[in-house]
Amino acid sequence: MARTGKEYTEGLRDGREVWLGDRRVDDVTLEPAFAGAIGSMAALYDAQHDERYAADLTFTHSSGEVWPTSLLIPESVEDVRRRGRAFRVGAEHTHGLMGRSPDFMNSMLTPMRIASDFFGQREPAYQKNIENYYDLVGSQNLCLTHALLNPQVDRSKSVSEVADPGLALHVVRETDAGAVVSGARLLATLAPFADEIVVALHPGPPLRADEEDYALAFAIPVATPGLRLVCREPLSHPGSDRHPLATRYDEMDAFVIFDEVLVPWERMFLYRDVEATNTAHRATNTTTFAAHQTTTRATVKAELALAIATLVADTIGVDGFLGVQEKLGEMVDLAQIMKSAVAGAEYNAKPNKWDESTFVPDADGLLAVRGLTPFFYPRMVEIIQQVSGSGLINVPAADSMSGPMKEVLDRFYQARSASGDRRLAVFSLAWDLAGDGFGSRQLQYERFYAGDPTRLRAGRYASLDKRALHETIEHLLVRRG
């Protein structure tokens, strides 16, 4: 059977080294700042057992085991759409606010499994390692995250040229059991709540030919000795009903330090291979598979923003104003563009170049949404702020509605279609997404979750088939002489 929420939570009690402020968190499941996110993650696992969602979220593997649909190898267009339904159902459980829910890394591991011979071309054992790891994650329904980006020391230099080249994750030495690595990775979202951490497919500027020690891809348990997670400031508000989003969905970001960590050879996918590390992400269609999950999640998040904006407008009676209607209509269009692009990518799925018995979503629509989300989402947040007006920052302090001022505030804080209590709840929700620290983190996340948006757009142009495009207008050119 698929893993339950309780089993997932119990699995986090493994002695992992997690630091929050000046103290080590001995048991992440008992840390108040983590409780909401862990509870939301457990709910995702429990949903796999819920008859309302199980058919979308799980499938029966050839082994007879129940696996998450996010690991389904699509053998038809319908399988691609089935994966999309699973992504959407999962995102709806968190309103698209948890970018590293388990289906994200599963969406990357699946194409790596399909293209396992890409890794095997470098070293036959790596192909078997990928295939075995895929089976392990599926059979145990593990929660993965990955560690992105080297420390931001001096971005004008390559990883080996900075003053301390040992800061970036690198190979220290080899042993019979595996490679010993040290260094750090800047960002691992969800890491304190994940079972395993994956370092795979170089996400930053290409490595130079002489930077083999930094060219790695592997996966290890979060509880591996020498692996240390340093958490950012929590954005959750344990026990508060004034922060309904932050309290539930603060998935936590961590700085990952590798201090003489042993990576077993059977967990290695690429090793000191610069060319493969630089190209694997696109070469294996991992970009497109991952974009299927991320754009689906981003669409659900856009729908959340639209719901909040329209609820605010209805609550305070500005929904009849033409200027407000125009802004809300813009949000409707942005959300629909995203939804339609995802649907089109699924409908136009095509055979995978690595294995034509499998299918991959059409990349163009997904990459368009991936490139536009860093602009769409901030605009939607801005509209929430504009529709809310000064009411967004004029929210009474916590417990005001249960104290001596309740009667007064009930009278003066009422709205066209809401009591004082109701209006407080609506604007607290809007502030959580569009004003507070949690909302600011969400904004920054969407701006950069897929990388530098300028590079993404430039890359889209660079990959354009301009010759075919120009041929469509060749007959319009006027020629003299």
N, C-alpha and C positions, 0 to 999 in steps of 0.2 A: 504493500500500500504506500501511497504518497506520504511524505513526512507531515506530521501535525505541527501546529504552532507551539505546543508544549515541548515536543521533541526538538524543534528548532531552538527554543529558548534554553533548554537544558544543555544543548550543544555548545552554547556560549560560555559555559562554566568550565573552561579548559585551561586556566592558568595563564591566559594571554597577558602580555604586558601593555597596559593602556594607561596613559598619563593624562590627567585632567588638572590643569593648574599645577600646583606644587605637590600633588599626591598621586600615588598609583592607585588605580581603581581595582580592588581585589576581585570584585565580581560585578561585571557590567550589568547584569540583570537586576542588581539591587541598587544601582545608581539612579537617583531620582531624575537627573537631567537626561538620562537615556531611556527612561521607562516608556514614554510615549511612542518613540520610534520603534523600539523593540516590540511593543504591543501591536503596532501597525504592521510590522513585518510578520509577526506571529499570525495575525489575522489573514495575511496573504496565503500563508501555508494552510490555515484552516479552511480557507475558501476552496482549496483543492478537494476538500471532502464534503463540501456543501452541494447538494443536488442541484441547486440553482446555477452553479458555476463550474462544477467538475467536468462537464462535457467539453467546455471551452478551455479550461486550464490544464487538463491532463489528457494523456493518450496511453494506450497499452503498447509498450515496447515489444519487440520480437522475443525478448526474454520472458515475457509474461508479466513483467513488473509495470507498475504505473509510474510514468515519468511526466514531468512538466511539458506542456505543449511547446514551450519556448525552445526545447531541444529536439523537436520533431524535424527530421530531415525531409524537406518538402519534395515530393515526387510528382506533384501536379500543381496546377494553378489553384485548385481548391485547397491544397495543403498550405500554400502561401497565404491564402485568405484565412485559413484556420489559425495559422500562427498570428495573423493580424487581429483576429477576434480575441485571442488569448492576451495579446499585448493590451488591447483596449480594456478588457475586463479587469486586468491587473491594474492598469492606470486609473480606472474609475474608482477602485478601492482606496486610492491615495490622492485622487483628484489631480494626478499628474505631477505631484509635488515631490515625489521621491525618485530622483533620476537614476539611482543605482539600485532599484529593486532587482531581485534575483534574475528576472527575465532579461535584463540588460546584458549582463555578461554571458548568459546562455545564448543570446542572439549573436554574440561574437564567437562563442565556442563552436556553435553548429557549423558555420562555414569553415572554420579551422579543421573540423573533423572531415567535412566533405573534401577539402583540399589537403588532406593529411600527406599526400605524396609530395606536395610542395616542400614540406619539412623533411620528408624522407629523401628527397633529392640531395640534401645537404649531408644527411647522416641517416641511414636506414632506421636506426633505433629511435630517432625523433618522430618518425611517422607512427611507430608503435606507441610511443609515449603519448602522442595526441589522442590516438584512438582509445588507449586505456584510460586516459584522464576523462575523456568524454563519457565513457561508460561509468566511471566512478561517480562523476557529478550527477549523472542521470539516475543511477541506481540508489544513491544516497540522498538525492534531491538537495544538494549542497547549495549554499548561498555564497556566491563569489563577488569579489570586487577587484578592481585593478589599480595599480599605482602609476599615476601619470606624472610626467614632467620632472626634470632634474631641478635641483634648487635654483632659485632666481638669484644668482650671484652677479654675473655679468653677461647679459644676453648678447653682447657684442662679440663674445668669444665662444669658441667651441668648448665642449665639456673638458677637454684635456688641456686647454690653454689658460683656464682661470688660475688664480693664485694658488688655490688648493685643489688640484685635480682629483683628489680623493673624496670630494664632497658628493659627486654624482655616483650612482650605483655602478659598481665595477667588479670585475673578477680580481680576487686577491691571490688565490692559489688553487691548485687542484689536489684532490685526494682520490683514493680508490673509491670512496663512497660518493663523491660528487665534487662540485665546485664551491669554494668558499667565497662569498661576496660581501662587500661592505659599501657604505655610502648611504645616500638618501634619495627618496622620491618626494616631491613637493605635495602631491595631492592624492589622497585615497579616500574618496567619499564612501561612507558606510563601513569602512574598515573595522571599527570597533564592534560591529554587529554582524560581520561576515564570518563564514567558516574558513574561507581560503582567500589568499591574495594572489593575483595574477600579474606578472610583469611580462607583457607580451606586445610585440609590434610597436616599434619606436614611434612615439606620438609627436616628437618635436622636430626641429631642423635636422636634416640628414646628418648622420655621423660621417666623419671623414674616414678614408681608407685605413689610416693608421690608428683608429680608435676602436680596435677589436675588443678591448677589455670592457667596453661599455655596450657591446652588441649582444644582448641577452634576451631570451624569452623563456619563462618558466612559471610554475605555480607551486605554492607551498601553503601549509596551514598557517592561519594567523598566529597560532600558539607556538610556532617554531622558535626554539631558543635563539636569542640574539635579535629577534624582530621586535621593534619597539614602536608603539603608536603614540604620537603626541597630538592631542585633540585641540581644536580651536575652542574659542569661547562658546559655551552652549547658548542656543537661541530659544530653547524651550522655556516654558513657564509652568513647572510641575504644579498641579492642583488648581491652576487658574482656568476659568471658563471664558476669560477675556481674550485669550489667545488660542482660539480653536484649531488653527492650522499649525502654529509653531509647536504647540504642546503635543500634537499627534505625529508630525512629519519632519521633525528636525533630524535628518538622517546622519548628521555629523560628518565633518571632514577631518582628516588626520594627516599629519606629517609622518612619513614612514622612515624610520632609521634602521638600516641593516648593519649590525655589528658582528662581523665574523659569522655570518649566517651560512650554514651548510645547505646547499641545494642538491638533493640526490640526483644522480644522473638520470634516473627514471622519471624525474619531474622536469627535465630540461627539454625545451622545444627547439631552441636555436642557441648556438654557443659560439661566440666570437666570430660571427658571420655578419659583417657590416652590410653587404649587399642585400642579403635576405631580410635582415632586420629593418632596413630602410624601405623595402618594397613590399613586405608581406601583407601589410594592411590592405592595400589596394589589390595586390596580385591574387589574393585568396577570396575576394568579394566580401571580406569582413566589413568594409565600409558600408556597403549596401545593406547587408543583413542587419548591422547595428542601426543604420538609419531607419529601418523599418520600425524598430522598437522605439527609437528616440522621437521620431516624428509623430508616431501614434500617441505617445505619452504627451508630447508638446501640444498636440491637438486637444487632448482632454484638459490640459492645463489652460489653454486658451478659452475653452468652454466654461471653465471655472471663473475666469476673469470676466467673461461676458455675463455669467449668471450674477456675479456680485455687482457689477456695474448697473445692470438693469434692476436689481433688487433695491439698490440705493436710490436710483432715480424714482422708482415707484413709491418708495417709503416716504420721501420728502416732497413728492409732487412736482418734480421737474421733468417728468417723462413726456409732458405735453409740449415742452419748449422745442422749437424747431432746431436750435443749435445743439441741444442735448440729443435729440433724435438723430441728427446727422452723425454725431460722434458714436452713438450706440450702433447705428447702421454700419459705420466703418468697422466696428468690432465684429458685427455679424459677418461681414464680408471676409475679414481676415481669418476668422475661425473656419468659415466655409471653404476658403481657398486651401487651407491646410487639410481639412477633412477630405476634400475632393482629390487632392494630389495623392494622399495615401491610398484612397480607394483605387485611383487610376494605376498606381504602381502595382497594386495587388492584381488587378484585372489584366494588366499587360505583362505579367510575369513571363519569364522566358527560360529556356534551358540554361543551366549553369555550365560555363566553359570548362570547369574542372571535372564535371561528371554530368553528361547530358541527360542522365536519367533523373537528375534532380533539377529543381527550379529555383530561380532567384527573382525577387521583385524587380520591376523596372527601376533603374537607378535615377533617371532624370527627375521624376517628380519628387522622389524622396530627398535628393540632394538639393533641389530647389527649396523645399521647406526647411531643410537643415540650414541652408544659407540665409533664409529670410527670417527665421525665428528670432535671431538676435536683434532684429529690427521690429518685427511684429509684436513680440511680447512686451518690450519696453513701452511701445506705443499704447498697448492695451492698459498697462499699469498707469500710464499718464492719463488716459481717459477716465479711469476710476478716480484718480485724484481730482480731475477737473469736474466731473459730475458730482463728487462728494462735497467739493468746496471747503469752506472753513469748518464744516461739521466733522471732517475727517480728523482734525486735530483738537476739536473741542468735545472730547469724550470724557465724562466724569471718571474719577479715579475708581479703582476696584472697590467693590462692596458699597458704593454710594447708594445703590438702590435697595440695600438691606439695612441701612443705617437711619439715623434720625432725620436725614434729608429726603428720605424716600418719597414722601407725599408731595413735597415741593418739586422734586425732580420729575416725578411722574407727570405732574401738570405741565412743567415748562420744557421737558424734554420730549414730549409727545410729538408725533408726526402725523401726516395726513392719513396714513394707513397703518399706523403702529402706535402702541402704547410706549411709555418711556422705556420700559424693560425691553421691548421688542426693538426699538430704535437703537438702544445701546448695543444689543446683540448684533444688529446689522452693521453698524459702524465699527464695532470691534473686529468683525470679520474683514471688513474692507481695509481697516488699518493694518491688520495682520499681513495682508497680501501686498498692500500698496504703500505702507509707511514705516512699519516697524523693522527691527533688525532682521527678522526672518524673511520678510518680504524683500529687503535689500539684498540678502544673500541669494534669494531666488532670482532676482533681477540679474545679478552678476553671473550667476550660474548659466542662465540662458544666453547671456551675451557671449560666453566663452566655452560652453560645454562641448562644442565640436571643434574648438581651436579658434585661431584668430579669424574673425569674420572677413577681414580684408583679404587675407590669403585664400579663404574659401571662395570668395567671389572671383578673385583673380584666377584661381585654379579652374573655376567653371568656364571662364572665357578661354583659358589656355587649352582646354580639352574640346572646345567647340569645333565641329567640322565646318570650317568657314568656306571651304571650296564648294561643298554641296549646297550650302546656304546661298552663296553668290551665284551659283548656276541658275537659281530660281529667278534671278532678276537680270540675267545676262541679256535677254532679248529686249530689255527696256533701254539699254545703253544706246545712245545715238552715236553713229560713226560717220565721219566725213572723209571724203577722199578715197 
